């Protein structure tokens, strides 16, 4: 019987690979869709631009802050580890619980279904309207089956080792970045019209609700609710940038490359997102952006640019984008469950690596739950519920920088948060304002997600809390490098 089962990760990801994890995990289908809802909420080109820029600034600020934590704890598990170290195992578990039940797996399901929906433009038989089985309590559509097959395929590839997953991630992310820049350039060159641009900017920075019947003014503090509601879409589209921290134990020179990849990846995506929306405003009247069919603004813009072929071009681009995005989500997410299991806070069977030095059992459990969410059809609602919770965990993690500086000043910090304490504090204050606004004016986005997190408390104390307390402290496994 073989006794050479790996017990540690290999440092296989260079700076380019890590940057592609950041950018590739961020860019899915959101940039092609969410601007419609934003324009309906804010009604003006100015505010459409502001909410995208603000999301980019917040994301960059958080990424620069996370650099300090990633350099201090270059371990598999990323944000889960930071929360556990800065606060206590319960806070870490609540993040991991939410991460597994909805945040990561729900995103994987949503991105998988987005892949299938846009694939149906090219292959109509894959449409969500094509019902393959009616089980009474649920229907199974071709889109759901396609998304599940995609998740299974990418999970299998990633169980083969990091080399395969790394090649897919880097190749597909570079391809979609180039394609997005191409779409932006062609949009401005072939379809942008000065009269459309000028007409869109006549609204300036007015803030009203846009309906098919006309404009409705906001009153009082409802303005904050409108802005916060708009930020849900931009922040969701900019999310998952921190996935690279989950694979910290597999990154070469993590004390340098994690922080640098966070900055470079989020910067590139922010430039793409803002530029794409500038292109939308030059190509389409604001009303058309707001009421694009099924909110598919990217499809509408592509038709303006490329004519009837535009639908197929944008569908192919989104297929590439969502394929690469899901690979990054699947690759990174399993490392969190592996680390939790090593800490006695998740199923102990997941605390192993296969012969290819990857957590295959964690990968397959993630695959199973994400597939069930695809079948449930509820992933979209669940993701709406947890964007509020995601922000809370980001806020707590950055507060953790302040706590760790006070509690553990002796820890080696090869990189310190840029602009500390001003920029981290700016993020905490800005994100808190958004959360409070959502809590007050968009309760459908907040209370269900908060309830899901709180449900983790009895789970922790009833199942894993006592085991974790009784277990010896887990030390981070040693890591090896492919470089001498």
C-alpha positions as CSV (number, residue, x, y, z in Angstrom):
1,X,0.0,0.0,0.0
2,X,1.4,3.4,-1.0
3,X,2.6,5.6,1.8
4,X,3.6,8.6,-0.3
5,X,0.3,10.5,-0.1
6,X,1.1,14.2,0.0
7,X,0.6,16.0,3.3
8,X,1.4,19.5,2.1
9,X,0.6,21.8,-0.8
10,X,3.1,22.7,-3.4
11,X,3.9,26.4,-4.2
12,X,3.1,26.3,-7.9
13,X,1.4,29.6,-8.7
14,X,3.5,32.6,-9.8
15,X,2.5,36.2,-9.9
16,X,0.7,36.0,-13.3
17,X,-1.2,32.9,-12.2
18,X,-2.3,34.5,-8.9
19,X,-3.3,37.7,-10.7
20,X,-5.4,35.6,-13.2
21,X,-7.1,34.0,-10.2
22,X,-8.1,37.4,-8.9
23,X,-9.3,38.9,-12.2
24,X,-10.8,35.6,-13.5
25,X,-12.8,35.0,-10.4
26,X,-14.2,38.6,-10.5
27,X,-15.2,38.7,-14.1
28,X,-18.3,36.5,-14.8
29,X,-21.5,37.7,-16.3
30,X,-22.4,40.5,-14.0
31,X,-20.8,43.3,-16.0
32,X,-23.0,42.4,-18.9
33,X,-26.2,42.5,-16.9
34,X,-26.4,44.5,-13.7
35,X,-26.1,48.0,-15.3
36,X,-29.7,47.8,-16.3
37,X,-30.9,47.5,-12.8
38,X,-28.5,50.3,-11.7
39,X,-29.9,52.7,-14.3
40,X,-33.4,51.9,-13.2
41,X,-32.4,52.8,-9.6
42,X,-30.4,56.0,-10.4
43,X,-31.7,57.2,-13.8
44,X,-28.5,59.1,-14.7
45,X,-25.2,58.5,-16.5
46,X,-23.4,60.3,-13.7
47,X,-24.6,58.0,-11.0
48,X,-24.2,54.9,-13.1
49,X,-20.5,55.9,-13.3
50,X,-20.2,56.8,-9.7
51,X,-21.5,53.4,-8.4
52,X,-19.1,51.5,-10.6
53,X,-16.2,53.7,-9.6
54,X,-17.1,53.5,-5.9
55,X,-17.3,49.7,-6.1
56,X,-13.8,49.7,-7.8
57,X,-12.3,52.1,-5.1
58,X,-13.8,50.0,-2.3
59,X,-12.5,46.8,-3.8
60,X,-9.0,48.2,-4.4
61,X,-8.9,49.5,-0.8
62,X,-10.0,46.1,0.6
63,X,-7.5,44.3,-1.6
64,X,-4.6,46.6,-0.5
65,X,-5.6,46.0,3.1
66,X,-5.8,42.2,2.7
67,X,-2.2,42.2,1.5
68,X,-1.1,42.6,5.1
69,X,-3.1,39.7,6.3
70,X,-2.1,37.4,3.4
71,X,1.6,38.2,4.1
72,X,1.1,37.4,7.8
73,X,-0.8,34.2,7.3
74,X,0.3,32.7,3.9
75,X,-1.9,29.7,4.6
76,X,-4.6,27.8,2.7
77,X,-8.0,29.2,3.7
78,X,-7.4,32.9,3.4
79,X,-10.3,35.0,4.9
80,X,-11.4,32.1,7.1
81,X,-7.9,32.1,8.7
82,X,-7.8,35.8,9.1
83,X,-11.1,35.9,10.9
84,X,-10.2,33.0,13.1
85,X,-6.9,34.5,14.1
86,X,-8.2,38.1,14.6
87,X,-11.3,37.1,16.5
88,X,-12.0,33.5,17.5
89,X,-12.9,30.1,15.9
90,X,-16.7,30.9,16.0
91,X,-16.3,33.9,13.8
92,X,-14.1,31.9,11.4
93,X,-16.6,29.1,11.4
94,X,-19.6,31.4,10.6
95,X,-17.7,32.7,7.6
96,X,-16.8,29.2,6.5
97,X,-20.4,28.1,7.1
98,X,-21.8,30.9,5.0
99,X,-19.1,30.4,2.4
100,X,-20.0,26.7,1.9
101,X,-23.8,26.9,2.1
102,X,-24.3,29.9,-0.2
103,X,-21.5,32.4,-0.9
104,X,-19.1,30.2,-2.9
105,X,-21.4,27.4,-3.9
106,X,-24.2,29.7,-4.8
107,X,-21.9,31.8,-6.9
108,X,-20.6,28.7,-8.7
109,X,-24.2,27.6,-9.4
110,X,-25.2,31.1,-10.6
111,X,-22.1,31.4,-12.9
112,X,-22.7,27.9,-14.2
113,X,-26.3,28.7,-15.1
114,X,-25.2,32.0,-16.7
115,X,-22.8,29.9,-18.9
116,X,-25.7,27.7,-20.0
117,X,-28.1,30.6,-20.7
118,X,-25.7,32.3,-23.0
119,X,-24.6,29.0,-24.6
120,X,-28.3,28.7,-25.6
121,X,-27.9,31.6,-27.9
122,X,-25.5,29.4,-30.0
123,X,-27.0,26.0,-29.1
124,X,-30.8,26.6,-28.5
125,X,-31.4,23.1,-27.2
126,X,-29.5,24.2,-24.0
127,X,-32.2,26.8,-23.2
128,X,-33.7,27.0,-19.7
129,X,-37.1,26.7,-21.5
130,X,-36.1,23.2,-22.6
131,X,-37.6,21.1,-19.7
132,X,-36.0,17.7,-19.7
133,X,-37.9,16.3,-16.7
134,X,-40.9,17.4,-14.7
135,X,-40.8,15.8,-11.2
136,X,-43.8,17.6,-9.9
137,X,-42.0,19.5,-7.1
138,X,-39.3,20.7,-9.5
139,X,-38.4,20.8,-13.2
140,X,-35.0,19.9,-14.6
141,X,-34.0,22.1,-17.6
142,X,-31.3,21.8,-20.2
143,X,-29.7,24.9,-18.7
144,X,-29.5,23.4,-15.2
145,X,-28.1,20.1,-16.6
146,X,-25.5,22.0,-18.6
147,X,-24.4,24.0,-15.6
148,X,-24.1,20.9,-13.5
149,X,-22.0,19.2,-16.2
150,X,-19.7,22.3,-16.4
151,X,-19.2,22.2,-12.6
152,X,-18.5,18.5,-12.6
153,X,-16.0,18.9,-15.5
154,X,-14.1,21.7,-13.8
155,X,-14.1,19.9,-10.5
156,X,-12.6,16.8,-12.1
157,X,-10.0,18.8,-13.9
158,X,-9.0,20.4,-10.6
159,X,-8.7,17.1,-8.8
160,X,-6.0,16.2,-11.3
161,X,-3.6,18.8,-9.8
162,X,-3.0,22.5,-9.8
163,X,-1.2,22.5,-13.1
164,X,-4.4,21.7,-15.1
165,X,-6.5,24.2,-13.2
166,X,-3.8,26.9,-13.4
167,X,-3.5,26.5,-17.2
168,X,-7.3,26.8,-17.6
169,X,-7.4,29.8,-15.4
170,X,-4.6,31.8,-16.9
171,X,-5.6,31.0,-20.5
172,X,-9.3,31.8,-20.2
173,X,-8.7,34.9,-18.1
174,X,-6.2,36.4,-20.5
175,X,-8.6,35.5,-23.3
176,X,-11.6,37.3,-21.7
177,X,-9.5,40.3,-20.7
178,X,-8.3,40.7,-24.3
179,X,-11.9,40.1,-25.6
180,X,-13.4,42.7,-23.2
181,X,-10.9,45.3,-24.2
182,X,-11.6,44.5,-27.8
183,X,-15.4,44.9,-27.2
184,X,-14.8,48.3,-25.5
185,X,-12.5,49.5,-28.4
186,X,-14.8,48.3,-31.1
187,X,-17.8,49.8,-29.3
188,X,-16.2,53.2,-29.3
189,X,-14.9,52.9,-32.8
190,X,-17.9,51.3,-34.6
191,X,-21.0,52.2,-32.7
192,X,-20.5,55.1,-30.3
193,X,-22.4,58.3,-31.4
194,X,-21.8,61.8,-30.0
195,X,-25.5,62.5,-29.9
196,X,-26.2,59.4,-27.8
197,X,-23.4,60.2,-25.4
198,X,-24.5,63.9,-25.1
199,X,-28.2,62.9,-24.6
200,X,-27.2,60.4,-21.9
201,X,-25.1,62.9,-20.0
202,X,-27.9,65.5,-20.0
203,X,-29.2,63.7,-17.0
204,X,-25.9,64.7,-15.2
205,X,-25.9,63.5,-11.7
206,X,-29.7,63.6,-11.1
207,X,-30.9,60.7,-8.8
208,X,-34.4,59.5,-9.5
209,X,-36.1,56.1,-10.2
210,X,-36.5,55.3,-13.8
211,X,-39.7,53.4,-14.8
212,X,-41.2,52.6,-18.2
213,X,-43.7,55.4,-17.5
214,X,-41.1,58.0,-16.6
215,X,-39.1,59.3,-13.6
216,X,-40.1,59.1,-10.0
217,X,-38.2,61.3,-7.5
218,X,-36.8,59.9,-4.2
219,X,-37.8,61.5,-1.0
220,X,-35.7,61.9,2.2
221,X,-33.3,59.1,3.1
222,X,-34.7,56.8,0.4
223,X,-31.8,58.3,-1.7
224,X,-29.4,56.2,0.5
225,X,-31.5,53.1,-0.2
226,X,-31.3,53.7,-4.0
227,X,-27.5,54.1,-3.9
228,X,-27.1,51.1,-1.6
229,X,-29.4,49.0,-3.8
230,X,-27.4,49.9,-6.8
231,X,-24.2,49.0,-5.1
232,X,-25.4,45.4,-4.6
233,X,-25.0,44.8,-8.3
234,X,-21.6,46.5,-8.6
235,X,-20.2,44.8,-5.5
236,X,-21.5,41.4,-6.6
237,X,-19.8,41.9,-10.0
238,X,-16.6,42.9,-8.2
239,X,-16.7,40.1,-5.7
240,X,-14.5,37.0,-5.3
241,X,-11.3,39.1,-5.7
242,X,-10.1,37.5,-2.5
243,X,-10.2,33.9,-3.8
244,X,-6.4,34.1,-4.3
245,X,-6.0,34.2,-0.5
246,X,-7.6,30.8,-0.2
247,X,-4.7,29.2,-2.2
248,X,-2.0,31.2,-0.3
249,X,-0.2,27.9,0.6
250,X,0.3,27.2,-3.1
251,X,1.7,30.6,-4.2
252,X,5.4,31.3,-4.7
253,X,6.8,34.1,-2.6
254,X,3.4,34.7,-1.0
255,X,4.6,37.6,1.2
256,X,5.0,39.5,-2.1
257,X,2.9,37.9,-4.7
258,X,-0.5,37.7,-3.0
259,X,-0.7,41.4,-2.2
260,X,0.6,42.4,-5.6
261,X,-1.8,40.0,-7.4
262,X,-4.7,41.4,-5.4
263,X,-3.8,45.0,-6.4
264,X,-3.1,44.2,-10.1
265,X,-6.1,42.0,-10.5
266,X,-8.6,44.3,-8.9
267,X,-7.1,47.3,-10.8
268,X,-7.4,45.6,-14.2
269,X,-11.0,44.6,-13.5
270,X,-12.0,48.0,-12.2
271,X,-10.6,49.7,-15.4
272,X,-12.5,47.1,-17.5
273,X,-15.8,47.6,-15.7
274,X,-15.8,51.4,-15.7
275,X,-14.7,51.5,-19.4
276,X,-17.4,49.0,-20.4
277,X,-20.0,51.2,-18.9
278,X,-18.6,54.3,-20.6
279,X,-18.9,52.3,-23.8
280,X,-22.6,51.4,-23.0
281,X,-23.3,55.1,-22.6
282,X,-21.8,56.0,-25.9
283,X,-23.6,53.2,-27.8
284,X,-27.1,53.1,-26.3
285,X,-29.6,55.6,-25.0
286,X,-30.0,55.4,-21.2
287,X,-33.5,54.1,-21.5
288,X,-32.3,51.2,-23.7
289,X,-29.6,50.4,-21.1
290,X,-32.3,50.3,-18.3
291,X,-34.8,48.2,-20.2
292,X,-32.6,45.8,-22.2
293,X,-34.4,42.5,-22.8
294,X,-33.9,40.3,-19.7
295,X,-31.4,43.0,-18.5
296,X,-28.8,41.7,-21.0
297,X,-27.1,45.0,-21.7
298,X,-24.1,43.4,-23.1
299,X,-26.1,41.6,-25.8
300,X,-27.9,44.8,-26.7
301,X,-24.6,46.7,-27.0
302,X,-23.0,44.0,-29.0
303,X,-25.9,44.1,-31.5
304,X,-25.3,47.8,-31.9
305,X,-21.6,47.2,-32.6
306,X,-21.6,44.0,-34.7
307,X,-25.1,43.8,-36.1
308,X,-27.0,40.5,-36.0
309,X,-23.8,38.6,-35.3
310,X,-23.4,40.6,-32.1
311,X,-25.6,38.2,-30.1
312,X,-23.4,35.3,-31.0
313,X,-20.2,37.3,-30.3
314,X,-21.3,38.4,-26.8
315,X,-22.6,34.9,-26.1
316,X,-19.3,33.3,-26.9
317,X,-17.5,36.0,-24.8
318,X,-19.7,35.3,-21.8
319,X,-19.2,31.6,-22.2
320,X,-15.4,32.1,-22.1
321,X,-15.8,34.5,-19.2
322,X,-18.1,32.3,-17.0
323,X,-16.0,29.1,-17.8
324,X,-12.9,30.8,-16.5
325,X,-14.7,32.4,-13.6
326,X,-16.1,29.1,-12.4
327,X,-12.7,27.4,-12.7
328,X,-11.2,30.0,-10.3
329,X,-14.1,29.7,-7.9
330,X,-14.0,25.9,-7.8
331,X,-10.2,25.7,-7.5
332,X,-10.0,28.2,-4.6
333,X,-13.1,27.4,-2.6
334,X,-12.2,23.8,-1.7
335,X,-9.1,25.1,0.1
336,X,-11.3,26.8,2.7
337,X,-13.2,23.6,3.6
338,X,-9.9,21.7,3.8
339,X,-8.4,24.2,6.3
340,X,-11.6,24.2,8.3
341,X,-11.5,20.4,8.5
342,X,-7.9,20.6,9.7
343,X,-9.0,22.9,12.4
344,X,-11.7,20.5,13.5
345,X,-14.5,22.8,12.2
346,X,-15.7,20.8,9.3
347,X,-16.0,17.2,8.2
348,X,-12.7,15.6,9.1
349,X,-12.7,13.5,5.9
350,X,-12.0,16.7,4.0
351,X,-8.7,17.3,5.8
352,X,-6.7,15.2,3.3
353,X,-4.9,15.8,0.0
354,X,-5.0,13.3,-2.9
355,X,-2.0,12.0,-4.8
356,X,-1.9,15.2,-6.8
357,X,-1.6,17.3,-3.7
358,X,-5.1,18.9,-4.0
359,X,-8.1,18.5,-1.6
360,X,-10.2,16.3,-3.9
361,X,-12.8,15.3,-1.3
362,X,-13.4,19.0,-0.5
363,X,-13.7,19.7,-4.3
364,X,-16.3,16.9,-4.8
365,X,-18.4,18.0,-1.8
366,X,-18.4,21.5,-3.1
367,X,-19.4,20.2,-6.5
368,X,-22.3,18.2,-5.0
369,X,-23.8,21.1,-3.1
370,X,-23.3,23.6,-6.0
371,X,-25.1,21.1,-8.3
372,X,-28.0,20.8,-5.9
373,X,-28.3,24.6,-5.8
374,X,-28.4,24.5,-9.6
375,X,-31.3,22.1,-9.4
376,X,-33.1,24.1,-6.7
377,X,-33.2,27.2,-8.9
378,X,-32.9,29.3,-5.7
379,X,-29.2,30.3,-6.0
380,X,-30.2,33.7,-7.4
381,X,-32.3,34.5,-4.4
382,X,-29.7,33.2,-2.0
383,X,-27.0,35.4,-3.5
384,X,-29.3,38.4,-3.1
385,X,-29.6,37.5,0.5
386,X,-25.9,37.2,1.3
387,X,-24.3,40.2,-0.4
388,X,-25.1,42.0,2.8
389,X,-23.4,39.2,4.8
390,X,-20.4,39.2,2.4
391,X,-19.9,42.9,3.2
392,X,-20.1,42.3,6.9
393,X,-17.4,39.7,6.7
394,X,-15.2,42.0,4.6
395,X,-15.7,44.7,7.3
396,X,-14.8,42.3,10.1
397,X,-11.7,41.1,8.3
398,X,-10.4,44.6,7.8
399,X,-11.2,45.4,11.4
400,X,-9.1,42.4,12.1
401,X,-6.0,44.3,10.9
402,X,-6.5,46.8,13.7
403,X,-7.1,44.1,16.2
404,X,-4.0,42.0,15.2
405,X,-1.8,45.1,15.3
406,X,-2.9,45.6,18.9
407,X,-3.1,42.0,20.0
408,X,-0.1,40.5,18.2
409,X,2.3,43.3,17.4
410,X,5.1,40.7,17.4
411,X,3.8,39.0,14.2
412,X,6.1,39.4,11.2
413,X,4.5,41.7,8.7
414,X,6.5,41.7,5.4
415,X,3.9,43.9,3.9
416,X,1.7,46.5,5.7
417,X,-1.7,47.7,4.6
418,X,-1.2,50.6,2.2
419,X,-2.6,53.9,3.7
420,X,-3.1,52.4,7.2
421,X,-5.0,53.5,9.1
422,X,-6.8,55.9,6.8
423,X,-7.7,53.6,3.8
424,X,-8.7,50.5,5.9
425,X,-10.9,52.8,8.1
426,X,-12.4,54.4,4.9
427,X,-13.4,51.0,3.7
428,X,-15.0,50.1,7.1
429,X,-16.9,53.3,7.3
430,X,-18.1,53.2,3.6
431,X,-19.1,49.6,3.7
432,X,-20.9,50.0,7.1
433,X,-22.9,52.9,5.6
434,X,-23.9,50.7,2.7
435,X,-24.9,47.8,5.0
436,X,-27.0,50.1,7.3
437,X,-28.7,51.6,4.2
438,X,-29.5,48.1,2.9
439,X,-30.7,47.1,6.4
440,X,-33.1,50.0,6.5
441,X,-34.3,50.3,2.9
442,X,-33.7,46.9,1.2
443,X,-34.6,44.4,3.9
444,X,-35.1,41.7,1.3
445,X,-31.3,41.8,0.8
446,X,-30.4,41.7,4.5
447,X,-32.5,39.8,7.0
448,X,-32.6,36.4,5.3
449,X,-28.8,36.4,4.8
450,X,-28.3,37.4,8.4
451,X,-30.6,34.6,9.5
452,X,-28.5,32.1,7.5
453,X,-25.3,33.2,9.2
454,X,-26.9,33.1,12.7
455,X,-28.1,29.6,11.9
456,X,-24.5,28.7,12.0
457,X,-24.2,29.4,15.7
458,X,-26.2,26.4,16.9
459,X,-24.5,24.3,14.2
460,X,-21.1,25.3,15.6
461,X,-22.0,24.6,19.2
462,X,-24.0,21.5,18.4
463,X,-21.6,19.8,16.0
464,X,-18.1,21.2,15.7
465,X,-17.5,23.7,18.6
466,X,-16.8,21.0,21.2
467,X,-14.7,19.0,18.9
468,X,-12.6,22.1,18.0
469,X,-12.2,23.0,21.6
470,X,-11.0,19.5,22.5
471,X,-8.7,19.1,19.6
472,X,-5.1,20.2,19.8
473,X,-4.2,23.4,18.0
474,X,-3.6,22.7,14.4
475,X,-0.3,24.0,13.0
476,X,-0.1,25.1,9.4
477,X,1.3,22.3,7.3
478,X,4.7,22.9,5.8
479,X,4.7,23.8,2.2
480,X,7.1,22.9,-0.5
481,X,8.2,24.8,-3.6
482,X,8.7,23.7,-7.1
483,X,11.6,26.1,-7.2
484,X,14.9,25.4,-5.5
